[in-house]
C-alpha cells in the first residue's frame, strides 16, 4: 500500500473510532451485505473485532466454524472458498496457518478478501491499528523511533508493522536474540539489535511481541525465565526509552515472559487496551473501503 492509501484508511478508521466514542450514529454502509469470517487458527481479538466491525456497519456476519466444516472431511481450502463465493458474500475474512493463503484466495473468488493473518507472513490490519494507535497518542508517525522486540522470526505482526511504519516515515528497530531474528533482517529497512537496552534507547514506542511457540520446531530460547531476564520489558529496561515512550503489545500477552505486569498495566504509558478498541474501528474502515469502492 502507498502512503496516501494508508493515510486514507487511518483517517477513515479514526473517524469511525471518534464517532463510536462520541455516541454519534454510524451509517450502515454494509446493510444487506454478507461478511464471512473464515478462521483456520484460534483467535479472540481479531475474529471478535472483525465480527463487531461488520455488525456495526450493518453487515450480516457469519462465523465459519472450521472444526465442523467440510474442511475436516478433506475439502481443500480453495474448494471451500469457491463454495462460499457461490453464496455471493461481499467480504471474506481469512486467517490461515499457511503464508500466502489470503492472496491465493483473492485470486479465486469474486468478493473482497481481508487477510486476518497468514502464517508468519503478514497481519495487515494489526499494523494499521497499531499505526492509528501511535498517531492518536503521539500526534504523528513520521520520525517516531519504534522498537519492536521479541520473536521477530515468526511474527507476522512484526513484518506488517515494519512495512507500514517504514512507508509512513518512522524509524524502526528490531530487537531479539539471534535465534529469533530473521536472517538479513537489516534488508527490511530496520536497524537490528540483540541487546534490549541498546535497542530501546530513546525510543518513542516500544512494541513487545510474544514467543510464537506454536510455530517453533525445536528450542529457540533456553527458558522463559532467562528470556524474560534479557528480553522481557520491565521498568528497569523501559527506563532506557524516552520518558513518555508508548508501550504496545498486539496480544495475547504472556505476563512474566515478554512483559512485566506493572509495565503492561501502566495507565499513563500502556496503549494495549487502546489497540483493542482501535482494532474494531480500523477493521470497519477496511471493510467499508473494500466493499464500497476504492480509497481516495
Secondary structure, 3 states (H helix, E strand, C coil): CCHHHHHHHHHHHHHHHHHHHHCCCCCCCCCCCEEEEEECCCCCHHHHHHHHHHHHCCCEEEEEEHHHCHHHHCCCHHHHHHHHHCCCCCEEEEEECCCCHHHHHHHHCCCEEEEEEECCCECHHHHHHHHHHHHHHHCCCCCCEEEEECCCCCCHHHHHHHHHHHHCCCEEEEECCHHHCCCCHHHHCCEEECCHHHHCCCCCEEEECCCCHHHCCCCCCCCHHHHHHHHCECHHHHCCCCCCCEEEECCCCCECCCECHHHHCCCCCECHHHHHHHHHHHHHHHHHHHHCCCCC
